[in-house]
Amino acid sequence: MRRVSPILKVALIIPLGTIVLLMVCPKTPKNVGRITQADPEIQAASLHAQDTLPEFIKQLDHPKAGARYAVKGGFRTSAGNEYLWVAGLTLKGSTFAGTLDEEPAVAREHHKGDKVSVDRKDVYDWIIYDNGQIQGGFTDEVLMKRAK
């Protein structure tokens, strides 16, 4: 487990072969940077999230009091997909249902707090916040290392 970082949220957008990273830090305005869609570190982190999703689901099935569980899913925009965190999760079949945990930068038809769903196969990342510790958040970890 890792300690919670000062970066509050990270959203990814995939428009025509690139990923636009939107990071909101406590003392800075939104910053936008670009990396290629084929970025090996981000793709490996997302694949690792998919590979370890059963571990996340096992913990979600038996939630620890006070822990927060979220998955990152893609939301279509005219520019591509914007990847956003969804929290307050339930899992029915292969679909996570919850509420959007951040305000989209591009997917303007959605708003923080909207009820949304993410299919299991479309989970880009997962995260568990528990008493100041983090499990998962693999794509965010790569982005936070780059932001240093």
C-alpha positions in Angstrom: 0.0 0.0 0.0 1.1 3.6 -0.7 0.3 6.8 1.2 -2.2 9.1 -0.4 -0.5 11.6 -2.8 -1.2 15.3 -2.9 -2.5 14.8 -6.4 -6.3 14.7 -5.9 -7.4 13.2 -9.2 -6.1 12.2 -12.6 -8.3 11.9 -15.7 -7.2 10.5 -19.1 -8.6 11.3 -22.4 -7.8 9.4 -25.6 -8.4 11.6 -28.7 -7.2 10.3 -32.0 -4.1 8.4 -30.9 -3.1 10.4 -27.9 -3.9 10.5 -24.2 -4.4 13.9 -22.6 -3.7 13.9 -18.9 -5.6 16.2 -16.7 -4.2 16.5 -13.2 -5.7 18.6 -10.4 -3.4 19.3 -7.6 -4.4 21.1 -4.3 -2.5 24.3 -5.1 -2.3 24.4 -8.9 -4.9 24.9 -11.7 -5.6 22.2 -14.2 -2.6 21.2 -16.2 -2.8 19.4 -19.5 -0.1 17.2 -21.0 0.0 14.7 -23.8 1.5 11.2 -24.1 1.0 8.8 -27.0 -1.8 6.2 -26.7 0.8 3.5 -27.1 2.7 4.6 -24.0 4.1 1.3 -22.7 4.1 2.3 -19.0 0.5 3.5 -19.0 -0.6 0.4 -21.0 1.3 -1.9 -18.7 -0.3 -0.3 -15.7 -3.8 -0.6 -17.1 -3.2 -4.2 -18.1 -2.0 -4.9 -14.5 -5.2 -3.3 -13.2 -7.2 -5.7 -15.4 -5.1 -8.7 -14.3 -5.6 -7.8 -10.6 -9.3 -6.8 -10.9 -10.4 -10.1 -9.3 -8.5 -9.1 -6.2 -10.3 -5.7 -6.2 -13.7 -7.5 -6.7 -12.9 -9.8 -3.8 -12.3 -6.8 -1.5 -15.3 -5.0 -2.9 -17.5 -8.0 -2.1 -16.4 -7.8 1.6 -15.8 -4.1 2.0 -13.8 -2.8 5.0 -15.6 -0.1 7.0 -14.4 3.3 6.1 -12.5 2.2 2.9 -13.4 3.8 -0.5 -13.5 1.7 -3.6 -13.4 3.1 -7.2 -12.8 2.1 -10.8 -11.6 4.2 -13.7 -13.7 3.9 -16.8 -13.8 5.5 -20.2 -16.5 8.0 -21.2 -17.0 8.8 -24.8 -16.5 12.4 -26.0 -16.1 13.9 -29.5 -12.3 13.9 -28.8 -12.2 10.3 -27.8 -12.5 8.7 -24.3 -12.1 10.6 -21.1 -11.1 8.2 -18.2 -12.8 9.1 -14.9 -13.1 7.6 -11.4 -16.4 6.0 -10.4 -17.0 5.4 -6.7 -19.8 4.2 -4.4 -19.7 1.0 -6.3 -21.9 -2.1 -6.7 -21.1 -4.9 -9.0 -24.0 -6.7 -10.7 -22.9 -9.4 -13.2 -20.1 -7.8 -15.1 -21.1 -4.2 -14.6 -19.9 -1.7 -11.9 -22.5 0.9 -11.0 -21.7 4.0 -9.0 -21.4 7.7 -9.1 -18.9 9.8 -11.0 -16.3 10.9 -8.5 -14.9 13.9 -10.4 -16.0 16.6 -12.8 -15.2 15.7 -16.4 -13.0 18.1 -18.3 -14.4 17.1 -21.7 -17.3 14.6 -21.2 -19.7 17.5 -20.6 -22.9 15.4 -20.7 -21.7 13.9 -17.3 -21.2 15.7 -14.0 -19.6 14.7 -10.7 -22.2 12.7 -8.7 -24.0 11.3 -11.8 -25.0 7.7 -11.7 -22.9 5.8 -14.2 -21.8 2.3 -15.0 -18.6 0.7 -16.3 -18.4 -2.8 -17.7 -15.7 -5.0 -16.1 -13.9 -5.4 -19.4 -13.7 -1.6 -19.7 -12.1 -1.0 -16.3 -8.9 1.0 -17.0 -7.8 1.1 -13.3 -9.0 0.4 -9.8 -8.2 1.9 -6.4 -8.9 1.3 -2.8 -8.4 4.2 -0.2 -8.2 2.8 3.3 -7.1 4.9 6.3 -4.5 6.9 4.3 -3.3 3.9 2.4 -3.8 3.1 -1.3 -4.1 -0.2 -3.1 -4.2 -0.1 -6.9 -4.2 3.2 -8.8 -1.6 1.8 -11.1 -2.1 4.3 -13.9 -2.1 7.2 -11.4 1.1 5.9 -9.9 2.8 6.2 -13.3 1.5 9.7 -13.9 2.4 10.9 -10.4 6.0 9.7 -10.8 6.2 11.6 -14.0 4.8 14.8 -12.4 7.6 14.9 -9.9 
